[in-house]
Amino acid sequence: MARTLILGGSGDIGLSIVDECLSLGNEVILHYNKSDLTLLKQRYEGQPVSFLQLDLTKRHDINNLDSVGNIDHLIYVAGQSSFGAIQDFSDEEIDAQYNINVFSLIKVVQLFVDRLRKSEHGRIIVVSSIWGETGASYETIYSAMKAAQLGFVKSLAKELALTSITVNAISPGVVHGKMTDELDAVTQTQLKEEIPQGRFVTTEEISGTVAYLLNPLSQSITGQVLRVNGGWYI
């Protein structure tokens, strides 16, 4: 049974990835921060899921991951929204974005890379964002951090090319979930009109892409950014 660590596993996309990995017969270590642990345990009662709480915006918390042991797959979905004019961001807000999107990703990879080498088909998958490729007005900090993730993925894939580990990113467009539900009907319609397919991406489409990358037949796919965005950015 493959062991899959999913960082950011309690969000809309993360939960869908957890469900997908369980359907593949994997054991899952589900990381969360502020989610209700009771509800998570109820959702996955009787299934091979363990839970790990830590705040990835806090650097010292990362050390708590050492107890996880060996894994076959590292899936990084952690992140938090960030919106505002560039001049309005405090140092603390910039640090939080850097820590959760870049620093923690690097440190987690450092912690697990030698363990992943022991797996026949080690996998590192980063769920990034379309804004890491194109940039977004009023999301300058967020876009910069997501762009850094993509550079990290491409470089790390080359560094690990002679090992069993593949390293890839998924770059979603607008994903249907809690954030889109908070938009009013007019805004949702306007946003869909910008997307060639005229619809939001589903979380299942993201988790299905994860499953594709986890498949042993994807061993030659590394250093790639898989765009799941309805044709919004090509």
Disulfide bonds with the S-S distance in Angstrom:
none
